[in-house]
Amino acid sequence: MLKVFLVDDEQKALETLSKALLTFFTNIEILGTATNVDDAYEQITLLKPELVFLDIEMGNESGFQLLEKFNAVNFHVVFVTAHEEFALKAIKFSALDYIIKPASISELKELFKKVEEKPVEKSDHLKVQQLFGNFLSPNKNEHKITLPIPSGYEFIKVEQILYLRASGSYTDFFLKDNEKFTATKNLKHFEGILDGYGFFRIHNSTLINTKYIKQIQKSAGGYVVMENGDELSISKSRKDEFMKALSLS
């Protein structure tokens, strides 16, 4: 039986989610609900749930303020929001779970399957810490991205990424220090997360950090040479947009 706690400043939202959980899932127990940060912290500390559904915006408070109160986040966190927003980008950056209101039953089923298969680990707390680090630092070079890899998670600075390459439904990350990691998400997922960090998709299978372009060659259809010497093809359909983005056209 999975022990669950719900936090949302809207009573109707709590009732809607509670009803959906109790109607469609028999293996969960809702320990309680809270509509503000202080009550939520007190009850979560006392009841020790395994999974917390946490609203991002709660009037003048936020779900992040609640997490900051814990020395260690030893429960699964699922952020809940009514729409796509800046906060969600930071959540995706840290590979944390979230749902958009109203949550579909299929989303909830997938979420519960994930939680049941993977117990809370030290990496869960590290992901929350990283979330705060990215929020608090205005210097994007200090921002870290959480890569879900087959053996767990890898935490790397965005500034260390040379380029990304699609590998089926996975993505290979090539770093400045010649390290390579394979993340268990597709390239499109990371393209959205890294928007605004100086990355450009020069090919259907390749996303590069424009900061580390060494050369652009127009021969052989066009390709870029990265600072580590790797040569990466530019697709014809993206060439004009790429040159325009670099103010070279």
C-alpha positions in Angstrom: 0.0 0.0 0.0 1.5 3.3 -1.2 1.2 6.1 1.4 0.3 9.4 -0.3 -0.1 13.0 0.9 -1.6 15.9 -1.1 -0.7 19.6 -0.9 -2.7 22.3 -2.7 -4.2 25.6 -1.7 -7.4 24.9 -3.6 -9.7 22.6 -1.7 -11.6 21.7 -4.9 -8.3 20.6 -6.5 -7.6 18.4 -3.5 -11.0 16.8 -3.6 -10.7 16.2 -7.4 -7.3 14.5 -7.2 -8.4 12.5 -4.1 -11.5 11.2 -5.8 -9.5 10.2 -8.9 -6.9 8.4 -6.8 -9.4 6.5 -4.6 -11.6 5.6 -7.6 -9.0 4.2 -9.9 -6.3 2.9 -7.6 -6.7 0.3 -4.9 -3.1 0.1 -3.7 -2.8 3.6 -2.2 -3.7 5.2 1.1 -4.2 9.0 1.3 -2.7 9.9 4.7 -4.0 13.5 4.6 -4.0 16.8 2.8 -2.9 20.4 3.5 -3.6 23.8 1.9 -0.5 25.7 3.2 3.2 25.2 3.7 3.3 25.1 7.5 0.5 22.5 7.9 2.0 20.4 5.1 5.4 20.4 6.7 4.0 19.4 10.1 1.9 16.6 8.8 4.5 15.2 6.3 7.0 15.1 9.1 4.5 13.3 11.4 2.9 10.9 8.9 6.0 10.1 6.7 4.3 9.6 3.4 6.1 7.8 0.5 4.7 10.1 -2.2 3.7 13.8 -2.0 1.7 15.5 -4.7 2.8 19.2 -4.4 1.2 22.2 -6.0 3.8 24.6 -7.3 1.8 27.9 -6.7 -0.2 28.2 -3.5 -1.3 31.8 -3.2 1.6 33.7 -1.7 3.5 30.5 -1.1 5.0 27.8 -3.3 5.8 24.1 -3.2 9.4 25.0 -3.3 9.2 26.8 0.0 7.8 23.6 1.6 10.7 21.5 0.3 13.3 24.0 1.6 12.1 23.2 5.1 13.3 19.6 4.9 16.9 18.8 5.7 16.5 15.7 3.6 13.6 15.0 1.2 13.1 11.3 1.8 9.9 10.9 -0.2 9.0 11.0 -3.8 7.8 14.4 -5.0 5.3 15.0 -7.8 4.8 18.7 -8.7 1.4 19.7 -9.8 0.6 22.7 -11.9 -2.3 24.1 -14.0 -0.1 25.2 -16.9 3.3 25.1 -18.5 5.5 27.8 -16.8 9.1 28.7 -16.0 9.1 26.6 -12.9 8.3 23.5 -14.9 11.5 24.0 -17.0 13.6 23.9 -13.8 11.7 20.8 -12.7 12.4 19.1 -16.0 16.0 20.2 -15.7 16.3 18.3 -12.5 14.5 15.2 -13.8 11.8 15.5 -11.2 8.2 14.3 -11.7 5.3 16.6 -12.5 1.7 16.5 -13.8 -0.5 19.1 -15.4 -3.9 19.7 -13.9 -6.2 17.9 -14.5 -4.1 14.7 -14.4 -5.2 11.9 -16.7 -5.6 8.4 -15.3 -2.9 7.1 -17.7 -0.4 9.7 -16.4 -1.2 8.7 -12.8 -0.8 5.0 -13.6 2.6 5.6 -15.2 3.6 7.7 -12.2 2.6 5.0 -9.6 4.4 2.3 -11.6 7.6 4.4 -11.6 7.4 5.1 -7.8 6.6 1.5 -6.9 9.5 0.2 -9.0 12.1 2.7 -7.7 12.4 3.4 -3.9 13.5 6.7 -2.7 17.3 7.1 -3.0 19.9 9.7 -2.2 19.7 11.0 -5.8 16.1 12.1 -5.1 17.3 14.6 -2.5 20.2 15.6 -4.8 17.7 16.4 -7.6 15.7 18.7 -5.2 18.9 20.4 -4.1 19.9 20.9 -7.7 16.5 22.4 -8.5 17.1 25.1 -5.8 20.7 25.6 -7.1 19.4 26.3 -10.6 16.7 28.6 -9.3 19.0 30.6 -7.0 21.9 31.1 -9.4 21.4 33.8 -12.1 24.6 32.5 -13.8 23.5 29.9 -16.4 27.0 28.5 -16.5 26.5 27.3 -13.0 23.2 25.5 -13.8 23.3 21.7 -13.7 21.1 19.3 -15.6 20.1 15.9 -14.3 20.6 13.1 -16.8 18.6 9.9 -16.2 21.1 7.2 -17.2 20.6 3.4 -17.1 22.4 3.0 -13.8 20.8 6.1 -12.1 21.4 9.8 -12.5 24.3 11.9 -13.6 24.5 15.6 -12.6 26.5 17.8 -15.0 26.9 21.5 -15.6 25.3 22.7 -18.9 28.5 24.6 -19.5 30.3 21.2 -19.9 28.2 20.0 -22.8 29.7 20.2 -26.2 26.9 18.5 -28.1 24.1 15.9 -28.0 23.4 13.2 -30.5 20.3 11.0 -30.8 20.7 7.3 -30.2 17.4 5.8 -31.0 15.1 6.8 -28.1 18.1 7.7 -26.0 20.6 10.6 -26.2 24.4 10.6 -26.1 26.0 13.6 -24.3 29.5 14.6 -25.3 31.3 16.7 -22.8 34.4 19.0 -22.8 36.5 16.6 -20.8 35.9 13.9 -23.4 33.4 12.1 -21.2 30.3 10.7 -22.7 27.0 9.8 -21.1 23.9 8.1 -22.5 20.6 9.5 -21.2 17.4 7.5 -21.3 15.3 10.3 -22.8 15.1 11.3 -26.5 16.8 14.4 -28.1 13.6 16.3 -28.4 13.2 16.2 -24.6 16.6 17.8 -24.0 16.1 20.3 -26.9 13.2 21.8 -25.0 15.0 21.8 -21.7 18.1 23.5 -23.1 16.3 26.2 -25.0 17.8 29.5 -23.9 21.2 28.1 -23.2 22.8 28.6 -26.6 22.1 25.2 -28.1 21.0 24.7 -31.8 19.7 21.6 -33.5 21.8 21.5 -36.7 20.5 18.1 -37.7 17.6 15.9 -36.9 20.0 13.8 -34.8 22.4 16.5 -33.4 22.0 19.4 -30.9 25.2 21.5 -30.4 26.4 24.1 -27.9 27.1 27.0 -30.2 29.6 28.3 -27.6 32.0 25.6 -28.6 32.0 25.8 -32.4 35.5 26.0 -33.7 34.8 26.2 -37.5 32.0 26.1 -39.9 32.8 24.4 -43.2 30.6 25.0 -46.3 32.1 22.1 -48.2 30.5 18.6 -48.4 27.1 20.0 -47.7 28.2 21.9 -44.7 29.4 20.9 -41.2 30.7 22.3 -38.0 33.9 21.5 -36.3 33.6 21.5 -32.5 36.4 22.5 -30.1 37.3 18.8 -29.5 37.7 18.3 -33.3 34.5 16.4 -33.9 32.9 17.2 -37.3 29.1 17.4 -37.3 26.9 17.6 -40.4 24.4 20.5 -40.9 21.2 19.4 -42.6 20.2 21.4 -45.6 16.8 22.2 -44.1 18.4 23.8 -41.0 21.4 25.5 -42.6 19.8 28.9 -43.4 18.2 29.1 -39.9 21.4 28.1 -38.3 23.5 30.7 -40.1 20.9 33.3 -39.3 20.9 32.3 -35.6 24.7 32.9 -35.6 24.2 36.2 -37.4 26.3 34.9 -40.3 23.7 35.4 -43.0 
